[in-house]
Amino acid sequence: FFLSLIFLFLLFYNVRLMEIYDVIIIGAGAAGCFAAVCLSEGAPHLKIRILEKTRQPLAKVKISGGGRCNVTHHCFDPSKLIENYPRGKDFLRNAFSRFQPQDMIDWLSRHGVEVKVEKDGRMFPTTNRSQTIIDCFLSLLQKRNVPLSLECEVVSLVKIGDQFHLELKSGEKIQAKQVLIATGGLQKSYALAEGLGHFIEPAIASLFTFSLQEEWIRDHSGFSVPSARVSLQGFPLEIQGPILITHWGVSGPAVLKLSAFAARWLFAQDYQAKLFVNWTGLAEAEVQEALFLTRKQLSSKKLEITPLFSFSKNFWKAFLAQISPSLPNLTWAQVSKQEIHKLTALLTRTSFTMIGKSLNKDEFVTSGGVSLQEVDPKTLQSKKVPGLYFAGEVLNIDGVTGGFNFQSAWTTAFLTAQSMLQTIRINSV
């Protein structure tokens, strides 16, 4: 009898000690921290806590853009903005009409962070330091007394009645009225959502560079072309933009964008494919006309000393040698019509054998995550578990390089915060 009383007392004591929060946010990345800041801004009285299983909050913000943080993109038309998302385009259509890059720029400005735009549309803090964004968020969380618990992994998340019950790896148990999962885009980050019955699209790499078989191209690492066109045999999309030759193949904005749109197709091909490069970015007829004009105007000049289409001399010489080892030593007057045709074809459709991928570490993004069919696009709330929300890369949303992935994180986090606040207001009436 006495043992039973002691057991009941201990059980009651534990329940009383279990902390109850208005909102628990799992994940201290871009989406998680921004959502917490927006929540505390909208309702300072809320009891909020962020749980992060690593020792470094905002880790991806820290390394993005080479340590400068490509915070968003200079595109303020939602209909154009969504075209930069291989997955999540339709889901984000309404979201961007409510919170888009200009809204994020204005929010940052109100909190003392100014941003600048670069020629390609990418936007960075004027300090050129990602730490500026990190300091802004962390100082606001501290100012508003929002605890950020590091090395604090959630091992169990269940909903009982109208409360979420969480157990941490340390053994601590807490409750929450609402929960936001913002754990990022790695496969291991989906376990909690999956445990609550959500379908997970398998995570695969999205932004990556191409490893090529041809040695001659890899010998010119560091050479770049400002406006090339790249495509894959069997995949119905051609991308135009800068490309960069690396010691393993090709990279650059055009290649990364192509990798994003073709991510699942390339995964199915085991990253074995035929890559085509139009080095000029021009139509075949335009290139051929330019070559015949050059032959007429520079007839006495050797080809090897007259590089065209922004080619370096070394790359131009190696490129010509792909047609014939003797071609670089000919004068333009000695070039036959047939060789002009061959050069035109090579310039506009050089074929390479893709033999694998290399991750673009600074911009590491995955395709995959919580199925968008199971999330309300207006509120970011789960359609299966009321009170459960998702934001950021944990969703099956990914954008091309250029600040688009951060913008989807800011947007989904902001709308999540507004939805949670609305629910709290309704329940408090």
Disulfide bonds with the S-S distance in Angstrom:
none
